[in-house]
Amino acid sequence: MKDKQFWSVAGIIFVLFMIYWVAGHPYFVSERSVMFWSILIVGGVLIYSTRMAKRGEKIFLRTIPGLKAVEEAVGRSTEMGKPVLYVPGIMDMDQVETVAGVVVLGHVAKMTARYETSLNVPVSRAIVMKAARESCRESYLLEGRPDLFHNDMVHYLTDDQFAYAAGVNGIMLREEPAACLYMGKFYAESLLLAETGNSIGAIQIAGTASPSQIPFFVTACDYTLIGEEFFAASAYLSQEPELIGGVKGQDTLKIMAVAVMLLATLFNFFHDLNMISWDVLGFLTVQ
Amino acid sequence: MNGSEIFGAWVAVFLTLGIFSYLYKDNPFYKIAEHVFVGVSAGYWMSMFFWTQIQPNLFGRLWPVPEGAISGFFMRTWYGIYNFFGVLLPSVFPDGGIDKGHGTHPHFIYIIPFILGVMMLLSVVSKWSWFARLGIAYTVGMAAGLRAYAFLNSNVLVQLKGSAVSFVGLDWFSLTDASIINNVIILIGTITGLLYFYFSKEHKGTFGKVTRVGIYFLMISFGASFGFAVMGRISLLIGRFTDLITYGSSTYNYASLWVLLLMIGLLAVWTFKGDKKVAS
């Protein structure tokens, strides 16, 4: 109960909701009440955790080897005098993985600016190109090296999946980057990219939440950020309290999800034995 | 079989073998195939987006074919703008309006995406390039808001529901159907897998052992997924080989055979010359 402001606002909302409920709760779709409670709990936990981090409360985050390796990879490129290749996936900015990929790109661009290492970012979508360019430009400015930034470091190839893969493979073979980072949403081109990177001896780090592509990255890359690890990457790399608070909030939600799973299994068991009439599976179904 | 079909088969064979030649090493054939592939696809997709999205869905809604004569100052001005564009680009803005089944009244709400699109184009002017950020902000913000509800349902609630497995009226074990042991495995795998992604606690002691079980489950599922995807890729490869065999028949003047021989010969010459250069 340390955050008095949070609990005060939560209390006011609760009182207002109770008044609304007693007044007959018009426009409230009872069949979707599980979604209502989910949004309320998820939103509340995330806001509380973020505020907690902002207040300066210490939050522990375990080490993720793949993230530590990002700086090593950029350092290796610097030592070898070779560029860093960054692939932000093949989808547009409406995909959360692409957004996460562009955010991580910003941190990688800061490192390449700091170490004066060449950065090459081929993209397959026009909006991603613009967003990635803005992200890189800002990073180079923040590091005090706007002179090293040039628009062509983020360049468009094509929208077509396999043509893009062929283009990136060509870049890899000709430029021989020392580090290849694949962070975003990938489909069947993932293995084509990772195998080529492997063949040129680059250190490879991948991050994606596409379940069907993770196996290919695990096989061909040195480090792979699996699903949630990838989304937590920006918090780890930036160490910004808002983002770290978000990761902590998600952890709390995961524990809640485990508890719900166990309770739902238990209630479902008793329901199947006709010991209780409440159908938990029906409750968890959004109509 | 007409000449254009045979020519198309020869081009297909050349590009397929050009891409396959990458298995040897980076070479001029691969470079040609790669650059043609990237260039043609970039142009193709731009054209596709314009003629399947922008022209019918954006312009088609802003300037549909009106019902009867255009009346009123505003509508006359609106279609006056259209007629001006029509003079410049008659194939995009045909006479009288665009009939793509979007009714007879302009959907003025589509001015917003039109303006956002123009803002994206302004990025070519360095002074006004910041306008593009508004388009990006809209795309990201809209997607986040629009998908939050769907993601919460499909990625959280449906998964929770799926994890609430049943243990009543089932066999102890079955290889193909639901059984008590299978359901226990599902429950343990889901919980331990989820706990592996718990970041604010070190994976040590009992908790570390639980998360280790989780990563084993993840790796087993990745292995199964890998095998499944490899089978899919093999079927794609078979598809290309089937085409090459078809194009290697007399109907196509033995295209596959001739292109393969020519490519091997030229690659041998190219390699030999390269080796001599290195030696000298």
Interface residues (C-beta under 8 A of the other chain):
Chain A: V34 M35 S38 I39 V42 I59 F60 L61 R62 I64 D92 M93 D94 Q95 V96 V99 A126 I127 K130 A131 E134 Y156 L157 T158 D159 D160 F162 A163 Y164 A166 G167 N169 G170 L173 R174 A188 L191 P211 S212 I214 P215 F216 V218 T219 I226 G227 E228 E229 A232 V247 K248 D251 K254 I255 A257 V258 V260 M261 L262 A264 T265 F267 N268 F269 D272 L273 V280 L281 L284 T285 V286
Chain B: I19 Y22 D26 Y30 K31 A33 E34 H35 F37 V38 G39 V40 S41 A42 Y44 W45 M46 F49 M120 S123 A132 R133 G135 I136 T139 V140 M142 A143 A144 R147 Y149 L152 N153 V156 L157 L160 K161 S163 A164 V165 S166 F167 V168 G169 L187 T190 I191 L194 L195 F197 Y198 F199 S200 K201 E202 H203 L218 M219 S221 F222 G223 S225 F226 A229 R233
